[in-house]
Amino acid sequence: MALQAAPAPAATEKVMENAEDAERARAPAARGREVRGFVLHDGLLDPAEQAAMMEDLRGVIAGAPLFSPMTPHGKPMSVRMTSAGAVGWVSDRRGYRYAPLHPRGTPWPPIPERVLAVWRAVAGVGRLPDCCLINFYAEGARMGMHQDRDEADFAWPVVSISLGDEALFRIGNAARGGSTESLWLRSGDVMVMGGAARLAHHGVDRIAFGSSTLLPRAGRINLTLRVAL
Ligand SMILES: O=C(O)CCC(=O)C(=O)O
């Protein structure tokens, strides 16, 4: 993995008010380039690491199969999804939420170590995520502009890992509407959505189906690591 830790931030020098502050400041984050407050690590995972992560994810999906969620309004989402971790993200008529069980009633598999290593390298916090949401984009799948706001505490970042086909990712604002900026996310890219950008609207307009050979039948996997509870 081409993971490089940056020097410890100045925050470590300030007086910590509680153990949680100390935990948050303990882990120096790798550097990346910033796009509207989202920190992008282009190509952080090399092809061998991407392939190994896909192998781990096949194990997760075998234990917690992908399912097609419905919005609370009863509309099917075009992405299929599943999760790993203590909780998984689900959506149905009862709303968006984190749940301790897969819709078929079984616990979610643990988050693979290789995936947690990415969080440790870039998140810059001492706490580990308790959810890894796995989105699968087949041809034509997209994700509308939304905020990630089902988590208990927005102070924790969300870390996104892209695998497979390229995706046109759009970043907006904390408030609805206004100008947006788009960028292509490629296989192996890692992005940190934190700080003031944590509640920015974002979405995927489309994928370039077949642009990567990582998945044997093409498509895209996106992982988002979240501290949900
Ligand atoms: O697929 C992506 O890059 C974004 C996924 C996302 O926004 C989400 O899961 O909330």
PDBQT file of the ligand as one rigid body, heavy atoms in Angstrom, charges set to zero:
ROOT
HETATM    1  O1  LIG A 301     -20.118   5.865  -4.383  1.00  0.00    +0.000 OA
HETATM    2  C1  LIG A 301     -19.615   6.868  -3.927  1.00  0.00    +0.000 C 
HETATM    3  O2  LIG A 301     -18.530   7.306  -4.312  1.00  0.00    +0.000 OA
HETATM    4  C2  LIG A 301     -20.359   7.665  -2.891  1.00  0.00    +0.000 C 
HETATM    5  C3  LIG A 301     -21.174   6.824  -1.966  1.00  0.00    +0.000 C 
HETATM    6  C4  LIG A 301     -21.989   7.649  -1.033  1.00  0.00    +0.000 C 
HETATM    7  O3  LIG A 301     -22.130   8.822  -1.202  1.00  0.00    +0.000 OA
HETATM    8  C5  LIG A 301     -22.644   7.021   0.108  1.00  0.00    +0.000 C 
HETATM    9  O4  LIG A 301     -22.574   5.798   0.277  1.00  0.00    +0.000 OA
HETATM   10  O5  LIG A 301     -23.264   7.763   0.886  1.00  0.00    +0.000 OA
ENDROOT
TORSDOF 0
